[in-house]
Amino acid sequence: MKNSLTLCISLCFGLSLMSQKLTNVEKKLIKTVEKNNTEAIAFLEKVVNINSGTLNKEGVKKVGTIFKTAFEQIEFDSKWIEMPNEMNRAGHLFAETTGKKGKKLLLIGHLDTVFEEDSPFQEFKRINDSTAHAPGGNDMKGGDVIVLYALKALYQQGLLKDAQIIVAFTGDEESTGKPLSISRKDLVDAAKRSDIALGFETSTGFNYATVARRGASGWEVKVKGKRAHSSGVFNERVGAGAIFEMSRILNGFYEDVRGEEFLTFNPGVMMGGTFVEFDAATSKGEVFGKSNVVAQTAVVKGGLRFISEEQKEAARDKMRAIVNENLPHTSAEISFTDSYPAMPPSESNQELLAELNKVSLDLGQGEVKAYDPGKRGAADTSFVAAYVACLDGLGTMGTGAHTPEETVNLKTVEALTKRTALFLYRLINE
């Protein structure tokens, strides 16, 4: 009984403090979010139940069309941007209002999920009143819904007049179309017309936001050795063979490149033998080799994560140097492919976090801190970080993203939408 009373007093005190810190306009905005919350959850269920795996172009566009209609209903100028057929990607949804008041905002989400049409995980199913299994509900259709319903509340209160807000929902965040110069051109162009970018990827916790993300790069090592009978391995005529050379290289990476904060590199696929065939499109391969034959070829494909372009290039230089120190009668080459740039921590990002923190405190929701960038993957905000101040991780909460156990926390949608709506309101009135 005592604990219940303490909780009640604490909650009432928090609500009292909140009411003192919000203007009458802000209080009406918060009430509007509350009124719309049941509709928002129903909207989330609707879009989750449409498969939009990255390669399901029709599904991605169908989800985009539903959001497009919803944005047009709150008087956003919306358009679907097609990607070239050869990229095998659906395209992107952009919705915009124009004006000159306050900060110019870019709100980033994505429509696609990791669950393709053949996935057994396809439906939104409530576990209880607070949680639902939802393919892509947490990553990140829930974040998209927060964007929509925060803007809807602002619109219904007449608070979007003369504001420039661009909503960019990409259709290929989970597997970006190549080349990036095409698939991310519209996003970068939007950033160049904006002051601030807010990403609504999965929240890492109710009281955290992302001020920095690591970038992602691919790498591949190919090694050649001298094919010969295994009885001659190590002699002056045959040398070490491709697999020993590849082992030396990977060990060199582990010993000499590993250890720097925020830098990681992972060999995800390795094959070696007499003949090797690898299909990059399917990440599958075939190997032929025998224990009595010195391997003549080896291949490794991996990923590299980094917090800045400088860190990325320094790591690449070290890896190149190791690759070039070959064992006898072997040769090796390494190549790199860029994917996501880094979103490094910056003073402007920290200032933006401080503003969000003030919003959260004024709502009685507690302090918002910076999340450890070493624990976050890459995302679309990284592509715009060079042009604007950024925050990310403002979307829904849940568990098991990218797995058949993915959940979305329905109880936090309303609170996070309130936080977003108030944050946007204050930014466009600065």
ZAMAR-118537 format. One record per residue (C-alpha): x, y, z. Coordinates in steps of 0.5 Angstrom, whole numbers, plus 500, padded with zeros to 3 digits. Layout:
# ZAMAR-118537
XYZ ...
# end
This chain:
# ZAMAR-118537
500500500 506505502 509503495 503505491 502511495 509513494 508512486 502516486 505522489 511521485 506521478 502527481 508531483 511530476 504531472 504538476 511540474 509538467 503543467 508548470 513548464 508547458 505553455 497553454 499551446 504546448 498543453 493543447 498539443 500534448 492533449 492532441 497526441 493523447 487523443 490520436 494515440 489509439 488511431 496511431 497504434 491502429 495505423 502501425 498495425 496496418 502498415 506492419 501487416 504489409 510485407 515491405 522487405 527491401 526486395 519486395 518493391 511492390 510491398 515497399 511502395 504500398 506502405 509508402 503510398 499509405 504514408 503518402 496519403 496520410 501526409 497529404 491529409 495534413 497538407 504535406 506536398 508528397 511524392 514517390 521517388 522511383 529508383 532505376 530498374 537496375 538497382 532493384 529497389 522500390 524508391 523513397 517517399 518524400 513529404 514536405 511543407 515550406 516556410 521560413 519560420 524557425 529551424 528547417 527540419 529533416 525527419 528521417 525514417 525508412 519503409 523497408 524491413 529485413 523480412 522478405 516475402 518468404 519470411 514466416 514472420 509476417 503479422 502484427 500480433 499483440 502479446 498483451 496490452 503493452 507489447 506486440 510481435 511485429 515484423 519491422 514494427 520496431 525497426 522502424 515502422 513504429 518510428 515512422 508512425 511517431 513522425 506522422 502522428 507528431 506532425 498530425 498533432 501539430 497540424 491539428 493545432 495549426 502549428 505548422 504554418 510557415 515551417 519548412 519540414 521535410 520527411 524522408 522515408 527511404 525504401 532501402 535502408 536495410 540494404 541500400 541500393 547501389 550506387 549510393 550517389 543515386 540511392 541517397 542523392 535525394 536525402 543529401 539534397 534535402 539535408 543541404 536545404 535543412 538545419 537539423 536532421 532527426 532520425 527515428 530509428 529504433 530507440 535504445 532506451 526511453 532516456 537515450 538518444 544517438 549523437 554519433 553512429 559508426 560508419 560501415 565499409 566492406 572489405 575483401 581479401 583475395 589470395 593466390 598460392 602455388 598449386 602443388 602436391 602437399 608434400 612440397 608445402 613450405 619448400 622453396 619451390 612451392 611456398 606456403 599456399 593460399 590458406 596459410 597466407 590468408 591466415 597470416 593476413 587475418 592474424 595480422 589484422 587481429 594483432 595490429 589493427 584491433 584495439 582502437 576505440 569504436 573501430 571493429 572489423 569482422 571477417 564474415 565469410 572465408 573460403 579457400 582451396 583449389 577452386 573457389 566460387 562466391 556469389 556476392 548477390 546471395 552470399 553463397 559459394 562453392 569450394 573444391 580442394 583436397 587435403 593433399 593439394 596445396 591451396 591455390 586460392 582463398 577469399 575473405 569478405 568482411 565489414 569495417 566499422 568506424 567513428 570517422 573518415 580519418 579512423 576508417 582511412 587509417 585502418 585501411 592503410 594498416 590493412 593494406 600494409 599487412 596484405 602486402 607482406 606476403 609469404 613465399 610464392 603467394 600474393 594478396 590484394 585487398 579492396 574496400 567498398 563504401 557503404 555508410 559514412 560515419 556520423 561523428 559526435 559533434 558540438 552541434 549534435 550535443 547542443 541538439 541533445 540538450 534541447 531534447 533533454 529539456 523537452 523531456 524534463 518539461 514533460 516529466 519524462 526524465 533526463 535524455 542522455 547520449 547513447 554509446 556510439 560503439 553499440 549502434 549500427 549505421 543508419 541513414 542519418 549518417 549520410 547527412 551528418 556532414 551537412 546538418 546537426 543530427 540526432 537519431 534513435 528517436 523511434 519506438 522501443 522494443 526488442 529483437 530487431 532483425 529477428 523473428 522475435 521482434 517486438 514493439 512496446 506499444 505503451 511508449 508510443 504515446 509518450 515518445 510521440 509527445 516528446 517528438 511533437 513538443 521538440 518539433 514545435 520548439 525547433 520551428 519556433 526558435 
# end
